[in-house]
Amino acid sequence: MADLSKYRNIGIFAHVDAGKTTTTERILKLTGTIHKTGEVHDGESTTDFMEQEAERGITIQSAAVSCFWKDHRFNVIDTPGHVDFTVEVYRSLKVLDGGIGVFCGSGGVEPQSETNWRYANDSEVARIIFVNKLDRMGADFYRVVKQTKDVLAANPLVMVLPIGIEDDFVGVVDLLTRQAYVWDETGLPENYSIQDVPADMVDKVEEYREMLVETAVEQDDDLMEAYMEGEEPSIEDIKRCIRKGTRTMDFFPTYCGSAFKNKGMQLVLDAVVDYLPSPTEVDPQPLTDEEGEPTGKFAIVSAEETFKALAFKIMDDRFGALTFVRIYSGTLNKGDTIMNAATGKTERVGRMVEMQADERKELTSAQAGDIIAIVGMKTNVQTGHTLCDPKNPIILEAMVFPNPVISISVKPKDKGSTEKMGIAIGKMVAEDPTFRVETDEDSGETILSGMGELHLDIKVDILKRTYGVDLVVGEPQVAYRETITKPVEDSYTHKKQSGGSGQFGKIDYRIKPGEPGTGFVFKSTVVGGNVPKEFFPAIEKGFAGMMDNGVLAGFPVLDVEIELYDGGFHAVDSSAVAFELAARGAFRQSIPKAGAQLLEPIMAVDVFTPEDHVGDVIGDLNRRRGMIAGQEAGATGVRIKADVPLSEMFGYIGSLRTMTSGRGQFSMEFKHYLPCPNSVSEVVIAKVKEEKAAAKK
């Protein structure tokens, strides 16, 4: 069995363009996993292997690679930085034990870094900070360190200082050992020399080293006392304290360098070994019951325990479906039978592989701490499902994904592709929990929903290129509803005489607005046998059948209460069909008299914005007919909660990013229906009538 203390499961996450993928490439090069480094701007990096990634120079899906450094095994996950793909970051953080937060030396702490940092805090993942791109114009290590305090409310523990800046950046000083690492002009990572601290930096190095030691010894009371009395702690003791404080997230060891120019990376790898936790040092994952409530038990990370693993990503590639799993406890061998706790089904493990981005290495066994992929699972495994030993079924705490905020309607360009589109979209929905598909019953359109315009843009691109389905992308539609506003008492007689037995049914009824959310309510208070009981179900069916098609614009009708209080029947001509038709006619006759009204869906919108843009954001929500429900200030910005009509929220993400220089984010979910203002309902009704007229032609 492998020694778990030598494992490091780490993720690399940051803002778009801070250099995550390049950092991953350098780690692979330094650890000897790849022999030629691929550059992102040439579209050749190892972990960005999708066509769309190579073309756009961005990471879209997280990719896993394994490598070794100083006999420690690193499982590294390179995650996307773009806000539309945060789900990839979130699900990766869920299965990692530590992370490297990469910040751009000139761009600093950018909005997406805030989101990812927030996710990492929620997932309680220990991190080290790497300030990258110090060779770029405008780079400033000290400014970025200050921003991590101000914007992220984090506590950076500076471990190295840069020697030179921008074009003159040549290396770093390690504060613990007081040694300077200087790289030569060849640009090769291994060509560096260890020198004395440059004379002009001695004072600064001592000042920062003192801050480092003071912060570190706070983790150990005895060391702290000795230090107060003037006793210098050993480097081993300081490292032990830093390791403890990093694990409890009291501070984040902070490094700097230039991944692209190969400077400073070795110290970051050493820090991963020295300070980031192994799988056994992280708080174990909580176990839950079927409802998702914690049971108070945990998945202890040990190869001796029963098998427990979490499926955190599903991917379809040229070899078949891959299920990425993080094994928390126990071992898994080829041929073992495992159970999917979510579905209760079991299956045999055929093939297991260790992933190197899109390359793979066959495995015969894996154990607690490993991140592997299982090939071709049949039991409908989805992201967040627990896989376990069938004799000891358990459920690991599931992942919670944000709901999609933007939708578009699509249909295939040629009729023959409909089935092909259905199969392709089915596979894509399995891979990405924030991508949803539904068929709008009102309009018959296929509606795709996702996290942002770029997200959906890429999905449409994948459908076209990978699956060969060309789509016509339309405007999204809002699902309006109709209701009534005043009570009406009315009577309706259905009679038809045409030789032989006729049809006769008379009903006297009251229609009134129901309580919000009650839908359709029917009751009968007929006394005496004016309408025989056996016809009540037919009358109810007649009214209920009309609720799907309102009189204003044909939208479904909500919250109507109908009371049948009297009527009349004919011994020969009355039948269930006659009374059902009477109810249908009654609905058409009376609903217009009851003050029919259009309802629109209102969304609960939660906006996160930096403080200096609060006024703009609130003003914009008001212009969108939003009602502000409250706001609360946090360490890194303000959260504004508002109720806004869905029809006003299309394209909102673009406006919000413009207003907040890209730092704002929002999420929204359906709350309830409210009456439409007249000006809005007139436009909607006119549009529906136009469309119907056009369809008739």
Secondary structure as UniProt FT lines:
FT   HELIX           4..6
FT   STRAND          7..14
FT   TURN            16..17
FT   HELIX           20..30
FT   TURN            31..32
FT   HELIX           40..42
FT   HELIX           51..56
FT   STRAND          63..69
FT   TURN            70..71
FT   STRAND          72..78
FT   HELIX           83..85
FT   HELIX           86..95
FT   STRAND          98..104
FT   TURN            105..107
FT   HELIX           111..122
FT   TURN            123..124
FT   STRAND          126..132
FT   TURN            134..135
FT   TURN            137..138
FT   HELIX           141..150
FT   TURN            151..152
FT   STRAND          156..158
FT   STRAND          160..163
FT   HELIX           166..168
FT   STRAND          171..174
FT   TURN            175..178
FT   STRAND          179..183
FT   TURN            185..186
FT   TURN            189..190
FT   STRAND          192..195
FT   HELIX           199..201
FT   HELIX           202..217
FT   TURN            218..219
FT   HELIX           221..228
FT   TURN            229..230
FT   HELIX           235..247
FT   TURN            248..249
FT   STRAND          252..256
FT   TURN            259..262
FT   HELIX           265..275
FT   HELIX           279..281
FT   STRAND          285..288
FT   TURN            290..291
FT   STRAND          294..299
FT   TURN            303..304
FT   STRAND          308..317
FT   TURN            318..319
FT   STRAND          320..329
FT   STRAND          331..333
FT   TURN            334..335
FT   STRAND          337..340
FT   TURN            341..344
FT   STRAND          345..348
FT   STRAND          351..356
FT   TURN            357..358
FT   STRAND          359..363
FT   STRAND          365..367
FT   TURN            368..369
FT   STRAND          371..375
FT   TURN            383..384
FT   STRAND          386..388
FT   TURN            390..391
FT   STRAND          395..396
FT   STRAND          406..412
FT   HELIX           415..417
FT   HELIX           418..431
FT   TURN            433..434
FT   STRAND          436..439
FT   TURN            441..443
FT   STRAND          446..450
FT   HELIX           453..465
FT   TURN            466..467
FT   STRAND          471..474
FT   STRAND          481..483
FT   STRAND          488..496
FT   STRAND          503..513
FT   TURN            516..517
FT   STRAND          520..524
FT   TURN            528..529
FT   HELIX           533..535
FT   HELIX           536..546
FT   TURN            547..548
FT   TURN            551..553
FT   STRAND          560..568
FT   TURN            571..573
FT   HELIX           576..590
FT   HELIX           591..594
FT   STRAND          597..609
FT   HELIX           611..613
FT   HELIX           614..623
FT   TURN            624..625
FT   STRAND          627..633
FT   STRAND          638..645
FT   HELIX           646..648
FT   TURN            650..651
FT   HELIX           652..659
FT   TURN            660..662
FT   STRAND          665..675
FT   HELIX           678..696
//
